[in-house]
Amino acid sequence: MKEKAIIYLKKNWPAVAGIVIGMVGGYLYYFYVGCASGGCPIQSNPWFSTLWGGAMGYLLGDMFVKKEKKKDGEEDKLSSSENEK
């Protein structure tokens, strides 16, 4: 189990780093900008702004994760299901 976690982190470190940086950024946004009136659903609650920042950080960091290339004999599942119709 520990080996699998290490392999996952080595392979997906940009996404994990994006989550952490995004969460810190989301909290800092809440702390310094925020919304005092409570009318802003994401900015008025530190939990929501932190989670939103983590989600945005993941999306940004996941763009830099190298995906495995398909082997010559493999087809895309979507294209093979379209051929069956």
C-alpha positions as CSV (number, residue, x, y, z in Angstrom):
1,M,0.0,0.0,0.0
2,K,2.8,2.4,0.9
3,E,4.6,1.6,-2.3
4,K,1.5,2.3,-4.4
5,A,1.1,5.7,-2.7
6,I,4.7,6.6,-3.4
7,I,4.3,5.6,-7.0
8,Y,1.1,7.6,-7.3
9,L,2.7,10.7,-5.8
10,K,5.8,10.4,-8.1
11,K,3.5,10.1,-11.2
12,N,1.0,12.8,-10.2
13,W,3.1,15.3,-8.2
14,P,2.0,18.3,-10.3
15,A,-1.7,17.6,-9.5
16,V,-1.0,17.1,-5.8
17,A,1.1,20.2,-5.6
18,G,-1.7,22.1,-7.4
19,I,-4.2,20.9,-4.7
20,V,-1.9,22.1,-1.9
21,I,-1.0,25.4,-3.5
22,G,-4.7,26.0,-4.5
23,M,-5.9,25.3,-1.0
24,V,-3.4,27.7,0.6
25,G,-4.4,30.3,-2.1
26,G,-8.1,29.8,-1.5
27,Y,-7.6,30.4,2.3
28,L,-5.4,33.4,1.7
29,Y,-8.1,34.8,-0.7
30,Y,-10.7,34.3,2.1
31,F,-8.5,35.9,4.7
32,Y,-7.4,39.0,2.7
33,V,-10.3,39.6,0.3
34,G,-13.2,37.6,1.7
35,C,-16.8,38.8,1.9
36,A,-17.9,40.4,5.2
37,S,-21.6,40.5,4.3
38,G,-22.0,36.8,3.9
39,G,-23.7,37.2,0.5
40,C,-20.8,35.6,-1.3
41,P,-21.2,31.8,-0.9
42,I,-17.6,30.9,-1.7
43,Q,-15.7,33.9,-0.3
44,S,-17.6,34.2,3.0
45,N,-16.7,30.7,4.4
46,P,-13.0,29.6,4.8
47,W,-13.9,26.0,4.2
48,F,-15.6,26.7,0.8
49,S,-12.9,29.0,-0.4
50,T,-10.2,26.5,0.6
51,L,-12.0,23.6,-1.2
52,W,-12.6,25.7,-4.2
53,G,-9.0,26.7,-4.4
54,G,-7.9,23.1,-4.1
55,A,-10.3,22.1,-6.9
56,M,-8.9,24.9,-9.1
57,G,-5.4,23.9,-8.2
58,Y,-6.0,20.3,-9.1
59,L,-7.4,21.2,-12.5
60,L,-4.4,23.5,-13.2
61,G,-1.9,21.0,-11.9
62,D,-3.4,18.0,-13.7
63,M,-2.7,19.7,-17.0
64,F,1.0,19.0,-16.4
65,V,0.7,15.3,-15.5
66,K,2.1,13.1,-18.3
67,K,-0.5,10.6,-19.5
68,E,0.5,7.1,-20.6
69,K,0.6,6.7,-24.3
70,K,-1.6,4.0,-25.9
71,K,0.1,0.9,-27.4
72,D,-0.2,0.3,-31.1
73,G,-2.9,-2.4,-30.8
74,E,-5.2,-0.5,-28.4
75,E,-8.1,1.6,-29.5
76,D,-10.0,4.3,-27.6
77,K,-13.1,2.8,-25.9
78,L,-15.3,5.4,-27.3
79,S,-14.2,4.9,-30.9
80,S,-14.6,1.1,-30.6
81,S,-18.1,1.4,-29.3
82,E,-19.0,3.7,-32.2
83,N,-17.7,1.1,-34.6
84,E,-20.1,-1.6,-33.2
85,K,-23.2,0.5,-34.0
